[in-house]
Amino acid sequence: MAELPDLANYLPDPMGDKDKRLPDRHFFFQVLYYLYPEKTEDLVSKAIEQRKPQEQVKLQEAQYEIDIDDEWMDNLLRYDFESSKSLVCAD
């Protein structure tokens, strides 16, 4: 709040309220954007960037990054594997 001094004037005091609720997210961002449009856009763009999924590596491609004997890799790839977690999530 030290960087955004005017923001506290528009928000309820969570320490002064008996239920200690924070403001609604939509209301908070409307006030924030009205007072500090550039900082808000920067904050939102950074959040979007952090939420982007990281590149996922396929098992067949990743096998060459693991130091494992060819015999072991052949034995592992011989069998189809289905995670028990996928069965639980599918229901």
PDB file of N, CA, C and O in Angstrom, chain B, residues numbered from 101:
ATOM      1  N   MET B 101       0.809  -1.191   0.000  1.00  0.00           N
ATOM      2  CA  MET B 101       0.000   0.000   0.000  1.00  0.00           C
ATOM      3  C   MET B 101       0.858   1.263   0.000  1.00  0.00           C
ATOM      4  O   MET B 101       0.383   2.345  -0.344  1.00  0.00           O
ATOM      5  N   ALA B 102       2.114   1.118   0.385  1.00  0.00           N
ATOM      6  CA  ALA B 102       2.986   2.286   0.416  1.00  0.00           C
ATOM      7  C   ALA B 102       3.214   2.830  -0.991  1.00  0.00           C
ATOM      8  O   ALA B 102       3.377   4.037  -1.168  1.00  0.00           O
ATOM      9  N   GLU B 103       3.227   1.943  -2.000  1.00  0.00           N
ATOM     10  CA  GLU B 103       3.423   2.380  -3.378  1.00  0.00           C
ATOM     11  C   GLU B 103       2.165   3.004  -3.958  1.00  0.00           C
ATOM     12  O   GLU B 103       2.244   3.807  -4.888  1.00  0.00           O
ATOM     13  N   LEU B 104       0.997   2.641  -3.414  1.00  0.00           N
ATOM     14  CA  LEU B 104      -0.292   3.114  -3.911  1.00  0.00           C
ATOM     15  C   LEU B 104      -1.061   3.778  -2.766  1.00  0.00           C
ATOM     16  O   LEU B 104      -2.026   3.205  -2.261  1.00  0.00           O
ATOM     17  N   PRO B 105      -0.650   4.967  -2.356  1.00  0.00           N
ATOM     18  CA  PRO B 105      -1.215   5.562  -1.148  1.00  0.00           C
ATOM     19  C   PRO B 105      -2.713   5.889  -1.238  1.00  0.00           C
ATOM     20  O   PRO B 105      -3.415   5.782  -0.233  1.00  0.00           O
ATOM     21  N   ASP B 106      -3.212   6.280  -2.398  1.00  0.00           N
ATOM     22  CA  ASP B 106      -4.616   6.668  -2.528  1.00  0.00           C
ATOM     23  C   ASP B 106      -5.565   5.478  -2.511  1.00  0.00           C
ATOM     24  O   ASP B 106      -6.760   5.652  -2.275  1.00  0.00           O
ATOM     25  N   LEU B 107      -5.071   4.298  -2.749  1.00  0.00           N
ATOM     26  CA  LEU B 107      -5.924   3.115  -2.850  1.00  0.00           C
ATOM     27  C   LEU B 107      -6.639   2.819  -1.531  1.00  0.00           C
ATOM     28  O   LEU B 107      -7.805   2.425  -1.543  1.00  0.00           O
ATOM     29  N   ALA B 108      -5.981   2.996  -0.431  1.00  0.00           N
ATOM     30  CA  ALA B 108      -6.574   2.688   0.879  1.00  0.00           C
ATOM     31  C   ALA B 108      -7.794   3.545   1.175  1.00  0.00           C
ATOM     32  O   ALA B 108      -8.662   3.125   1.940  1.00  0.00           O
ATOM     33  N   ASN B 109      -7.883   4.727   0.594  1.00  0.00           N
ATOM     34  CA  ASN B 109      -9.031   5.607   0.834  1.00  0.00           C
ATOM     35  C   ASN B 109     -10.326   5.029   0.259  1.00  0.00           C
ATOM     36  O   ASN B 109     -11.411   5.368   0.731  1.00  0.00           O
ATOM     37  N   TYR B 110     -10.228   4.171  -0.739  1.00  0.00           N
ATOM     38  CA  TYR B 110     -11.404   3.638  -1.418  1.00  0.00           C
ATOM     39  C   TYR B 110     -11.792   2.233  -0.948  1.00  0.00           C
ATOM     40  O   TYR B 110     -12.838   1.717  -1.342  1.00  0.00           O
ATOM     41  N   LEU B 111     -10.974   1.626  -0.127  1.00  0.00           N
ATOM     42  CA  LEU B 111     -11.219   0.254   0.299  1.00  0.00           C
ATOM     43  C   LEU B 111     -11.582   0.202   1.777  1.00  0.00           C
ATOM     44  O   LEU B 111     -11.122   1.035   2.559  1.00  0.00           O
ATOM     45  N   PRO B 112     -12.406  -0.773   2.168  1.00  0.00           N
ATOM     46  CA  PRO B 112     -12.727  -0.898   3.586  1.00  0.00           C
ATOM     47  C   PRO B 112     -11.505  -1.340   4.386  1.00  0.00           C
ATOM     48  O   PRO B 112     -10.621  -2.027   3.874  1.00  0.00           O
ATOM     49  N   ASP B 113     -11.476  -0.938   5.630  1.00  0.00           N
ATOM     50  CA  ASP B 113     -10.370  -1.302   6.507  1.00  0.00           C
ATOM     51  C   ASP B 113     -10.628  -2.694   7.072  1.00  0.00           C
ATOM     52  O   ASP B 113     -11.536  -2.859   7.887  1.00  0.00           O
ATOM     53  N   PRO B 114      -9.846  -3.713   6.660  1.00  0.00           N
ATOM     54  CA  PRO B 114     -10.109  -5.068   7.144  1.00  0.00           C
ATOM     55  C   PRO B 114      -9.856  -5.227   8.643  1.00  0.00           C
ATOM     56  O   PRO B 114     -10.387  -6.153   9.255  1.00  0.00           O
ATOM     57  N   MET B 115      -9.064  -4.352   9.241  1.00  0.00           N
ATOM     58  CA  MET B 115      -8.807  -4.444  10.673  1.00  0.00           C
ATOM     59  C   MET B 115      -9.902  -3.742  11.485  1.00  0.00           C
ATOM     60  O   MET B 115     -10.105  -4.050  12.659  1.00  0.00           O
ATOM     61  N   GLY B 116     -10.602  -2.800  10.850  1.00  0.00           N
ATOM     62  CA  GLY B 116     -11.636  -2.068  11.560  1.00  0.00           C
ATOM     63  C   GLY B 116     -13.000  -2.740  11.490  1.00  0.00           C
ATOM     64  O   GLY B 116     -13.823  -2.562  12.389  1.00  0.00           O
ATOM     65  N   ASP B 117     -13.252  -3.512  10.431  1.00  0.00           N
ATOM     66  CA  ASP B 117     -14.528  -4.208  10.293  1.00  0.00           C
ATOM     67  C   ASP B 117     -14.562  -5.397  11.228  1.00  0.00           C
ATOM     68  O   ASP B 117     -13.549  -6.063  11.445  1.00  0.00           O
ATOM     69  N   LYS B 118     -15.749  -5.661  11.784  1.00  0.00           N
ATOM     70  CA  LYS B 118     -15.838  -6.803  12.697  1.00  0.00           C
ATOM     71  C   LYS B 118     -15.790  -8.132  11.962  1.00  0.00           C
ATOM     72  O   LYS B 118     -15.370  -9.130  12.548  1.00  0.00           O
ATOM     73  N   ASP B 119     -16.209  -8.186  10.684  1.00  0.00           N
ATOM     74  CA  ASP B 119     -16.130  -9.455   9.943  1.00  0.00           C
ATOM     75  C   ASP B 119     -14.824  -9.590   9.159  1.00  0.00           C
ATOM     76  O   ASP B 119     -14.531 -10.665   8.635  1.00  0.00           O
ATOM     77  N   LYS B 120     -14.046  -8.526   9.074  1.00  0.00           N
ATOM     78  CA  LYS B 120     -12.713  -8.529   8.460  1.00  0.00           C
ATOM     79  C   LYS B 120     -12.704  -9.046   7.024  1.00  0.00           C
ATOM     80  O   LYS B 120     -11.772  -9.738   6.613  1.00  0.00           O
ATOM     81  N   ARG B 121     -13.741  -8.711   6.266  1.00  0.00           N
ATOM     82  CA  ARG B 121     -13.806  -9.132   4.864  1.00  0.00           C
ATOM     83  C   ARG B 121     -13.010  -8.179   3.983  1.00  0.00           C
ATOM     84  O   ARG B 121     -12.924  -6.979   4.242  1.00  0.00           O
ATOM     85  N   LEU B 122     -12.440  -8.748   2.949  1.00  0.00           N
ATOM     86  CA  LEU B 122     -11.742  -7.949   1.945  1.00  0.00           C
ATOM     87  C   LEU B 122     -12.746  -7.541   0.870  1.00  0.00           C
ATOM     88  O   LEU B 122     -13.793  -8.175   0.736  1.00  0.00           O
ATOM     89  N   PRO B 123     -12.444  -6.495   0.102  1.00  0.00           N
ATOM     90  CA  PRO B 123     -13.387  -6.078  -0.938  1.00  0.00           C
ATOM     91  C   PRO B 123     -13.478  -7.111  -2.061  1.00  0.00           C
ATOM     92  O   PRO B 123     -12.579  -7.929  -2.253  1.00  0.00           O
ATOM     93  N   ASP B 124     -14.573  -7.050  -2.783  1.00  0.00           N
ATOM     94  CA  ASP B 124     -14.777  -7.910  -3.940  1.00  0.00           C
ATOM     95  C   ASP B 124     -13.654  -7.666  -4.951  1.00  0.00           C
ATOM     96  O   ASP B 124     -13.202  -6.534  -5.126  1.00  0.00           O
ATOM     97  N   ARG B 125     -13.213  -8.725  -5.607  1.00  0.00           N
ATOM     98  CA  ARG B 125     -12.105  -8.634  -6.554  1.00  0.00           C
ATOM     99  C   ARG B 125     -12.421  -7.668  -7.703  1.00  0.00           C
ATOM    100  O   ARG B 125     -11.574  -6.866  -8.097  1.00  0.00           O
ATOM    101  N   HIS B 126     -13.632  -7.751  -8.229  1.00  0.00           N
ATOM    102  CA  HIS B 126     -14.030  -6.885  -9.341  1.00  0.00           C
ATOM    103  C   HIS B 126     -13.969  -5.410  -8.913  1.00  0.00           C
ATOM    104  O   HIS B 126     -13.435  -4.573  -9.641  1.00  0.00           O
ATOM    105  N   PHE B 127     -14.509  -5.101  -7.752  1.00  0.00           N
ATOM    106  CA  PHE B 127     -14.474  -3.739  -7.228  1.00  0.00           C
ATOM    107  C   PHE B 127     -13.038  -3.275  -7.019  1.00  0.00           C
ATOM    108  O   PHE B 127     -12.681  -2.152  -7.376  1.00  0.00           O
ATOM    109  N   PHE B 128     -12.221  -4.145  -6.439  1.00  0.00           N
ATOM    110  CA  PHE B 128     -10.826  -3.800  -6.162  1.00  0.00           C
ATOM    111  C   PHE B 128     -10.092  -3.415  -7.446  1.00  0.00           C
ATOM    112  O   PHE B 128      -9.397  -2.400  -7.488  1.00  0.00           O
ATOM    113  N   PHE B 129     -10.250  -4.232  -8.496  1.00  0.00           N
ATOM    114  CA  PHE B 129      -9.528  -3.946  -9.729  1.00  0.00           C
ATOM    115  C   PHE B 129     -10.098  -2.742 -10.470  1.00  0.00           C
ATOM    116  O   PHE B 129      -9.362  -2.052 -11.176  1.00  0.00           O
ATOM    117  N   GLN B 130     -11.383  -2.481 -10.326  1.00  0.00           N
ATOM    118  CA  GLN B 130     -11.931  -1.262 -10.922  1.00  0.00           C
ATOM    119  C   GLN B 130     -11.319  -0.019 -10.283  1.00  0.00           C
ATOM    120  O   GLN B 130     -10.910   0.911 -10.979  1.00  0.00           O
ATOM    121  N   VAL B 131     -11.261  -0.013  -8.962  1.00  0.00           N
ATOM    122  CA  VAL B 131     -10.663   1.123  -8.256  1.00  0.00           C
ATOM    123  C   VAL B 131      -9.183   1.235  -8.601  1.00  0.00           C
ATOM    124  O   VAL B 131      -8.686   2.328  -8.872  1.00  0.00           O
ATOM    125  N   LEU B 132      -8.489   0.120  -8.590  1.00  0.00           N
ATOM    126  CA  LEU B 132      -7.064   0.115  -8.895  1.00  0.00           C
ATOM    127  C   LEU B 132      -6.800   0.642 -10.309  1.00  0.00           C
ATOM    128  O   LEU B 132      -5.880   1.432 -10.519  1.00  0.00           O
ATOM    129  N   TYR B 133      -7.610   0.200 -11.274  1.00  0.00           N
ATOM    130  CA  TYR B 133      -7.415   0.653 -12.652  1.00  0.00           C
ATOM    131  C   TYR B 133      -7.740   2.136 -12.804  1.00  0.00           C
ATOM    132  O   TYR B 133      -7.078   2.846 -13.561  1.00  0.00           O
ATOM    133  N   TYR B 134      -8.755   2.600 -12.085  1.00  0.00           N
ATOM    134  CA  TYR B 134      -9.122   4.019 -12.167  1.00  0.00           C
ATOM    135  C   TYR B 134      -8.002   4.905 -11.638  1.00  0.00           C
ATOM    136  O   TYR B 134      -7.687   5.940 -12.225  1.00  0.00           O
ATOM    137  N   LEU B 135      -7.404   4.489 -10.526  1.00  0.00           N
ATOM    138  CA  LEU B 135      -6.357   5.303  -9.909  1.00  0.00           C
ATOM    139  C   LEU B 135      -4.992   5.136 -10.576  1.00  0.00           C
ATOM    140  O   LEU B 135      -4.252   6.105 -10.744  1.00  0.00           O
ATOM    141  N   TYR B 136      -4.669   3.903 -10.952  1.00  0.00           N
ATOM    142  CA  TYR B 136      -3.338   3.593 -11.488  1.00  0.00           C
ATOM    143  C   TYR B 136      -3.464   2.691 -12.710  1.00  0.00           C
ATOM    144  O   TYR B 136      -3.167   1.501 -12.612  1.00  0.00           O
ATOM    145  N   PRO B 137      -3.892   3.214 -13.855  1.00  0.00           N
ATOM    146  CA  PRO B 137      -4.110   2.359 -15.031  1.00  0.00           C
ATOM    147  C   PRO B 137      -2.838   1.669 -15.539  1.00  0.00           C
ATOM    148  O   PRO B 137      -2.884   0.500 -15.923  1.00  0.00           O
ATOM    149  N   GLU B 138      -1.723   2.368 -15.544  1.00  0.00           N
ATOM    150  CA  GLU B 138      -0.488   1.765 -16.065  1.00  0.00           C
ATOM    151  C   GLU B 138       0.015   0.650 -15.148  1.00  0.00           C
ATOM    152  O   GLU B 138       0.421  -0.411 -15.622  1.00  0.00           O
ATOM    153  N   LYS B 139      -0.011   0.890 -13.849  1.00  0.00           N
ATOM    154  CA  LYS B 139       0.446  -0.137 -12.900  1.00  0.00           C
ATOM    155  C   LYS B 139      -0.471  -1.354 -12.928  1.00  0.00           C
ATOM    156  O   LYS B 139      -0.012  -2.489 -12.798  1.00  0.00           O
ATOM    157  N   THR B 140      -1.779  -1.111 -13.098  1.00  0.00           N
ATOM    158  CA  THR B 140      -2.729  -2.218 -13.143  1.00  0.00           C
ATOM    159  C   THR B 140      -2.505  -3.072 -14.377  1.00  0.00           C
ATOM    160  O   THR B 140      -2.500  -4.299 -14.285  1.00  0.00           O
ATOM    161  N   GLU B 141      -2.322  -2.446 -15.527  1.00  0.00           N
ATOM    162  CA  GLU B 141      -2.060  -3.202 -16.753  1.00  0.00           C
ATOM    163  C   GLU B 141      -0.760  -3.990 -16.643  1.00  0.00           C
ATOM    164  O   GLU B 141      -0.678  -5.122 -17.121  1.00  0.00           O
ATOM    165  N   ASP B 142       0.245  -3.404 -16.022  1.00  0.00           N
ATOM    166  CA  ASP B 142       1.516  -4.100 -15.818  1.00  0.00           C
ATOM    167  C   ASP B 142       1.330  -5.294 -14.891  1.00  0.00           C
ATOM    168  O   ASP B 142       1.865  -6.372 -15.150  1.00  0.00           O
ATOM    169  N   LEU B 143       0.579  -5.110 -13.817  1.00  0.00           N
ATOM    170  CA  LEU B 143       0.311  -6.183 -12.860  1.00  0.00           C
ATOM    171  C   LEU B 143      -0.447  -7.338 -13.513  1.00  0.00           C
ATOM    172  O   LEU B 143      -0.112  -8.504 -13.303  1.00  0.00           O
ATOM    173  N   VAL B 144      -1.463  -7.011 -14.299  1.00  0.00           N
ATOM    174  CA  VAL B 144      -2.261  -8.036 -14.967  1.00  0.00           C
ATOM    175  C   VAL B 144      -1.432  -8.770 -16.019  1.00  0.00           C
ATOM    176  O   VAL B 144      -1.529  -9.992 -16.133  1.00  0.00           O
ATOM    177  N   SER B 145      -0.633  -8.055 -16.777  1.00  0.00           N
ATOM    178  CA  SER B 145       0.183  -8.712 -17.800  1.00  0.00           C
ATOM    179  C   SER B 145       1.219  -9.645 -17.172  1.00  0.00           C
ATOM    180  O   SER B 145       1.504 -10.711 -17.718  1.00  0.00           O
ATOM    181  N   LYS B 146       1.783  -9.250 -16.032  1.00  0.00           N
ATOM    182  CA  LYS B 146       2.729 -10.136 -15.337  1.00  0.00           C
ATOM    183  C   LYS B 146       2.028 -11.387 -14.818  1.00  0.00           C
ATOM    184  O   LYS B 146       2.585 -12.483 -14.876  1.00  0.00           O
ATOM    185  N   ALA B 147       0.811 -11.226 -14.311  1.00  0.00           N
ATOM    186  CA  ALA B 147       0.054 -12.384 -13.813  1.00  0.00           C
ATOM    187  C   ALA B 147      -0.293 -13.337 -14.946  1.00  0.00           C
ATOM    188  O   ALA B 147      -0.217 -14.554 -14.777  1.00  0.00           O
ATOM    189  N   ILE B 148      -0.669 -12.802 -16.084  1.00  0.00           N
ATOM    190  CA  ILE B 148      -0.992 -13.644 -17.246  1.00  0.00           C
ATOM    191  C   ILE B 148       0.249 -14.388 -17.710  1.00  0.00           C
ATOM    192  O   ILE B 148       0.174 -15.567 -18.055  1.00  0.00           O
ATOM    193  N   GLU B 149       1.382 -13.715 -17.720  1.00  0.00           N
ATOM    194  CA  GLU B 149       2.634 -14.338 -18.147  1.00  0.00           C
ATOM    195  C   GLU B 149       3.022 -15.495 -17.221  1.00  0.00           C
ATOM    196  O   GLU B 149       3.499 -16.531 -17.684  1.00  0.00           O
ATOM    197  N   GLN B 150       2.819 -15.317 -15.923  1.00  0.00           N
ATOM    198  CA  GLN B 150       3.162 -16.370 -14.970  1.00  0.00           C
ATOM    199  C   GLN B 150       2.223 -17.566 -15.071  1.00  0.00           C
ATOM    200  O   GLN B 150       2.615 -18.688 -14.749  1.00  0.00           O
ATOM    201  N   ARG B 151       0.992 -17.340 -15.514  1.00  0.00           N
ATOM    202  CA  ARG B 151       0.017 -18.423 -15.594  1.00  0.00           C
ATOM    203  C   ARG B 151       0.119 -19.227 -16.882  1.00  0.00           C
ATOM    204  O   ARG B 151      -0.520 -20.272 -17.006  1.00  0.00           O
ATOM    205  N   LYS B 152       0.898 -18.766 -17.830  1.00  0.00           N
ATOM    206  CA  LYS B 152       1.059 -19.522 -19.071  1.00  0.00           C
ATOM    207  C   LYS B 152       1.686 -20.868 -18.755  1.00  0.00           C
ATOM    208  O   LYS B 152       2.633 -20.945 -17.971  1.00  0.00           O
ATOM    209  N   PRO B 153       1.167 -21.930 -19.358  1.00  0.00           N
ATOM    210  CA  PRO B 153       1.733 -23.254 -19.065  1.00  0.00           C
ATOM    211  C   PRO B 153       3.156 -23.361 -19.586  1.00  0.00           C
ATOM    212  O   PRO B 153       3.497 -22.854 -20.654  1.00  0.00           O
ATOM    213  N   GLN B 154       3.958 -24.027 -18.806  1.00  0.00           N
ATOM    214  CA  GLN B 154       5.341 -24.269 -19.216  1.00  0.00           C
ATOM    215  C   GLN B 154       5.342 -25.326 -20.317  1.00  0.00           C
ATOM    216  O   GLN B 154       4.408 -26.120 -20.430  1.00  0.00           O
ATOM    217  N   GLU B 155       6.375 -25.326 -21.107  1.00  0.00           N
ATOM    218  CA  GLU B 155       6.481 -26.312 -22.171  1.00  0.00           C
ATOM    219  C   GLU B 155       6.533 -27.707 -21.583  1.00  0.00           C
ATOM    220  O   GLU B 155       7.352 -27.998 -20.711  1.00  0.00           O
ATOM    221  N   GLN B 156       5.658 -28.559 -22.063  1.00  0.00           N
ATOM    222  CA  GLN B 156       5.639 -29.921 -21.558  1.00  0.00           C
ATOM    223  C   GLN B 156       6.474 -30.807 -22.482  1.00  0.00           C
ATOM    224  O   GLN B 156       6.413 -30.703 -23.707  1.00  0.00           O
ATOM    225  N   VAL B 157       7.246 -31.670 -21.856  1.00  0.00           N
ATOM    226  CA  VAL B 157       8.121 -32.561 -22.606  1.00  0.00           C
ATOM    227  C   VAL B 157       7.461 -33.931 -22.676  1.00  0.00           C
ATOM    228  O   VAL B 157       7.009 -34.466 -21.664  1.00  0.00           O
ATOM    229  N   LYS B 158       7.411 -34.490 -23.873  1.00  0.00           N
ATOM    230  CA  LYS B 158       6.823 -35.815 -24.039  1.00  0.00           C
ATOM    231  C   LYS B 158       7.805 -36.878 -23.555  1.00  0.00           C
ATOM    232  O   LYS B 158       9.020 -36.692 -23.622  1.00  0.00           O
ATOM    233  N   LEU B 159       7.270 -37.983 -23.071  1.00  0.00           N
ATOM    234  CA  LEU B 159       8.105 -39.037 -22.516  1.00  0.00           C
ATOM    235  C   LEU B 159       9.088 -39.574 -23.551  1.00  0.00           C
ATOM    236  O   LEU B 159      10.255 -39.811 -23.239  1.00  0.00           O
ATOM    237  N   GLN B 160       8.620 -39.766 -24.773  1.00  0.00           N
ATOM    238  CA  GLN B 160       9.498 -40.314 -25.812  1.00  0.00           C
ATOM    239  C   GLN B 160      10.673 -39.372 -26.085  1.00  0.00           C
ATOM    240  O   GLN B 160      11.779 -39.829 -26.372  1.00  0.00           O
ATOM    241  N   GLU B 161      10.438 -38.068 -25.999  1.00  0.00           N
ATOM    242  CA  GLU B 161      11.522 -37.108 -26.214  1.00  0.00           C
ATOM    243  C   GLU B 161      12.414 -37.008 -24.985  1.00  0.00           C
ATOM    244  O   GLU B 161      13.622 -36.808 -25.108  1.00  0.00           O
ATOM    245  N   ALA B 162      11.829 -37.144 -23.806  1.00  0.00           N
ATOM    246  CA  ALA B 162      12.588 -36.992 -22.568  1.00  0.00           C
ATOM    247  C   ALA B 162      13.460 -38.203 -22.264  1.00  0.00           C
ATOM    248  O   ALA B 162      14.391 -38.107 -21.465  1.00  0.00           O
ATOM    249  N   GLN B 163      13.172 -39.334 -22.887  1.00  0.00           N
ATOM    250  CA  GLN B 163      13.950 -40.539 -22.575  1.00  0.00           C
ATOM    251  C   GLN B 163      15.420 -40.368 -22.921  1.00  0.00           C
ATOM    252  O   GLN B 163      16.275 -41.031 -22.335  1.00  0.00           O
ATOM    253  N   TYR B 164      15.719 -39.500 -23.850  1.00  0.00           N
ATOM    254  CA  TYR B 164      17.101 -39.304 -24.246  1.00  0.00           C
ATOM    255  C   TYR B 164      17.839 -38.362 -23.297  1.00  0.00           C
ATOM    256  O   TYR B 164      19.065 -38.261 -23.353  1.00  0.00           O
ATOM    257  N   GLU B 165      17.108 -37.678 -22.435  1.00  0.00           N
ATOM    258  CA  GLU B 165      17.730 -36.811 -21.450  1.00  0.00           C
ATOM    259  C   GLU B 165      18.045 -37.555 -20.160  1.00  0.00           C
ATOM    260  O   GLU B 165      18.762 -37.037 -19.304  1.00  0.00           O
ATOM    261  N   ILE B 166      17.516 -38.763 -20.013  1.00  0.00           N
ATOM    262  CA  ILE B 166      17.722 -39.567 -18.815  1.00  0.00           C
ATOM    263  C   ILE B 166      18.870 -40.536 -19.079  1.00  0.00           C
ATOM    264  O   ILE B 166      18.928 -41.175 -20.130  1.00  0.00           O
ATOM    265  N   ASP B 167      19.766 -40.637 -18.128  1.00  0.00           N
ATOM    266  CA  ASP B 167      20.890 -41.550 -18.276  1.00  0.00           C
ATOM    267  C   ASP B 167      20.438 -42.946 -17.853  1.00  0.00           C
ATOM    268  O   ASP B 167      20.424 -43.271 -16.666  1.00  0.00           O
ATOM    269  N   ILE B 168      20.071 -43.763 -18.834  1.00  0.00           N
ATOM    270  CA  ILE B 168      19.549 -45.100 -18.560  1.00  0.00           C
ATOM    271  C   ILE B 168      20.042 -46.041 -19.665  1.00  0.00           C
ATOM    272  O   ILE B 168      20.194 -45.646 -20.820  1.00  0.00           O
ATOM    273  N   ASP B 169      20.281 -47.275 -19.280  1.00  0.00           N
ATOM    274  CA  ASP B 169      20.738 -48.262 -20.271  1.00  0.00           C
ATOM    275  C   ASP B 169      19.637 -48.529 -21.297  1.00  0.00           C
ATOM    276  O   ASP B 169      18.449 -48.417 -20.994  1.00  0.00           O
ATOM    277  N   ASP B 170      20.050 -48.881 -22.507  1.00  0.00           N
ATOM    278  CA  ASP B 170      19.080 -49.195 -23.558  1.00  0.00           C
ATOM    279  C   ASP B 170      18.202 -50.386 -23.188  1.00  0.00           C
ATOM    280  O   ASP B 170      17.017 -50.416 -23.519  1.00  0.00           O
ATOM    281  N   GLU B 171      18.783 -51.359 -22.504  1.00  0.00           N
ATOM    282  CA  GLU B 171      18.019 -52.539 -22.103  1.00  0.00           C
ATOM    283  C   GLU B 171      16.888 -52.165 -21.135  1.00  0.00           C
ATOM    284  O   GLU B 171      15.767 -52.658 -21.265  1.00  0.00           O
ATOM    285  N   TRP B 172      17.187 -51.294 -20.169  1.00  0.00           N
ATOM    286  CA  TRP B 172      16.173 -50.844 -19.223  1.00  0.00           C
ATOM    287  C   TRP B 172      15.077 -50.052 -19.933  1.00  0.00           C
ATOM    288  O   TRP B 172      13.892 -50.236 -19.655  1.00  0.00           O
ATOM    289  N   MET B 173      15.474 -49.179 -20.843  1.00  0.00           N
ATOM    290  CA  MET B 173      14.496 -48.368 -21.560  1.00  0.00           C
ATOM    291  C   MET B 173      13.589 -49.251 -22.406  1.00  0.00           C
ATOM    292  O   MET B 173      12.382 -49.015 -22.468  1.00  0.00           O
ATOM    293  N   ASP B 174      14.146 -50.254 -23.052  1.00  0.00           N
ATOM    294  CA  ASP B 174      13.329 -51.177 -23.843  1.00  0.00           C
ATOM    295  C   ASP B 174      12.322 -51.900 -22.959  1.00  0.00           C
ATOM    296  O   ASP B 174      11.165 -52.075 -23.341  1.00  0.00           O
ATOM    297  N   ASN B 175      12.766 -52.320 -21.771  1.00  0.00           N
ATOM    298  CA  ASN B 175      11.848 -52.991 -20.856  1.00  0.00           C
ATOM    299  C   ASN B 175      10.738 -52.059 -20.373  1.00  0.00           C
ATOM    300  O   ASN B 175       9.586 -52.478 -20.253  1.00  0.00           O
ATOM    301  N   LEU B 176      11.072 -50.821 -20.100  1.00  0.00           N
ATOM    302  CA  LEU B 176      10.058 -49.869 -19.651  1.00  0.00           C
ATOM    303  C   LEU B 176       9.047 -49.548 -20.739  1.00  0.00           C
ATOM    304  O   LEU B 176       7.851 -49.445 -20.466  1.00  0.00           O
ATOM    305  N   LEU B 177       9.513 -49.391 -21.955  1.00  0.00           N
ATOM    306  CA  LEU B 177       8.617 -49.019 -23.060  1.00  0.00           C
ATOM    307  C   LEU B 177       7.839 -50.202 -23.621  1.00  0.00           C
ATOM    308  O   LEU B 177       6.933 -50.011 -24.432  1.00  0.00           O
ATOM    309  N   ARG B 178       8.166 -51.389 -23.214  1.00  0.00           N
ATOM    310  CA  ARG B 178       7.494 -52.587 -23.697  1.00  0.00           C
ATOM    311  C   ARG B 178       6.036 -52.633 -23.211  1.00  0.00           C
ATOM    312  O   ARG B 178       5.166 -53.162 -23.904  1.00  0.00           O
ATOM    313  N   TYR B 179       5.778 -52.085 -22.033  1.00  0.00           N
ATOM    314  CA  TYR B 179       4.454 -52.188 -21.415  1.00  0.00           C
ATOM    315  C   TYR B 179       3.714 -50.859 -21.514  1.00  0.00           C
ATOM    316  O   TYR B 179       4.290 -49.784 -21.345  1.00  0.00           O
ATOM    317  N   ASP B 180       2.413 -50.971 -21.794  1.00  0.00           N
ATOM    318  CA  ASP B 180       1.574 -49.771 -21.772  1.00  0.00           C
ATOM    319  C   ASP B 180       1.334 -49.392 -20.321  1.00  0.00           C
ATOM    320  O   ASP B 180       1.098 -50.256 -19.477  1.00  0.00           O
ATOM    321  N   PHE B 181       1.395 -48.115 -20.039  1.00  0.00           N
ATOM    322  CA  PHE B 181       1.193 -47.649 -18.675  1.00  0.00           C
ATOM    323  C   PHE B 181       0.032 -46.680 -18.656  1.00  0.00           C
ATOM    324  O   PHE B 181      -0.030 -45.746 -19.455  1.00  0.00           O
ATOM    325  N   GLU B 182      -0.888 -46.912 -17.732  1.00  0.00           N
ATOM    326  CA  GLU B 182      -1.986 -45.978 -17.530  1.00  0.00           C
ATOM    327  C   GLU B 182      -2.021 -45.650 -16.045  1.00  0.00           C
ATOM    328  O   GLU B 182      -2.106 -46.542 -15.202  1.00  0.00           O
ATOM    329  N   SER B 183      -1.956 -44.386 -15.742  1.00  0.00           N
ATOM    330  CA  SER B 183      -1.920 -43.958 -14.349  1.00  0.00           C
ATOM    331  C   SER B 183      -3.230 -44.238 -13.655  1.00  0.00           C
ATOM    332  O   SER B 183      -4.297 -44.044 -14.237  1.00  0.00           O
ATOM    333  N   SER B 184      -3.163 -44.689 -12.423  1.00  0.00           N
ATOM    334  CA  SER B 184      -4.381 -44.915 -11.658  1.00  0.00           C
ATOM    335  C   SER B 184      -5.070 -43.591 -11.321  1.00  0.00           C
ATOM    336  O   SER B 184      -6.271 -43.568 -11.050  1.00  0.00           O
ATOM    337  N   LYS B 185      -4.326 -42.505 -11.336  1.00  0.00           N
ATOM    338  CA  LYS B 185      -4.909 -41.196 -11.077  1.00  0.00           C
ATOM    339  C   LYS B 185      -5.853 -40.774 -12.193  1.00  0.00           C
ATOM    340  O   LYS B 185      -6.843 -40.085 -11.946  1.00  0.00           O
ATOM    341  N   SER B 186      -5.547 -41.187 -13.423  1.00  0.00           N
ATOM    342  CA  SER B 186      -6.430 -40.812 -14.532  1.00  0.00           C
ATOM    343  C   SER B 186      -7.768 -41.531 -14.422  1.00  0.00           C
ATOM    344  O   SER B 186      -8.782 -41.015 -14.892  1.00  0.00           O
ATOM    345  N   LEU B 187      -7.789 -42.700 -13.819  1.00  0.00           N
ATOM    346  CA  LEU B 187      -9.043 -43.416 -13.624  1.00  0.00           C
ATOM    347  C   LEU B 187      -9.922 -42.721 -12.576  1.00  0.00           C
ATOM    348  O   LEU B 187     -11.146 -42.685 -12.703  1.00  0.00           O
ATOM    349  N   VAL B 188      -9.287 -42.178 -11.555  1.00  0.00           N
ATOM    350  CA  VAL B 188     -10.024 -41.484 -10.506  1.00  0.00           C
ATOM    351  C   VAL B 188     -10.576 -40.174 -11.037  1.00  0.00           C
ATOM    352  O   VAL B 188     -11.720 -39.826 -10.744  1.00  0.00           O
ATOM    353  N   CYS B 189      -9.792 -39.444 -11.809  1.00  0.00           N
ATOM    354  CA  CYS B 189     -10.213 -38.146 -12.323  1.00  0.00           C
ATOM    355  C   CYS B 189     -11.263 -38.269 -13.415  1.00  0.00           C
ATOM    356  O   CYS B 189     -12.036 -37.334 -13.621  1.00  0.00           O
ATOM    357  N   ALA B 190     -11.315 -39.380 -14.113  1.00  0.00           N
ATOM    358  CA  ALA B 190     -12.250 -39.542 -15.213  1.00  0.00           C
ATOM    359  C   ALA B 190     -13.682 -39.677 -14.732  1.00  0.00           C
ATOM    360  O   ALA B 190     -14.611 -39.382 -15.484  1.00  0.00           O
ATOM    361  N   ASP B 191     -13.886 -40.119 -13.493  1.00  0.00           N
ATOM    362  CA  ASP B 191     -15.246 -40.299 -12.979  1.00  0.00           C
ATOM    363  C   ASP B 191     -15.928 -39.024 -12.705  1.00  0.00           C
ATOM    364  O   ASP B 191     -17.079 -39.021 -12.268  1.00  0.00           O
TER     365      ASP B 191
END
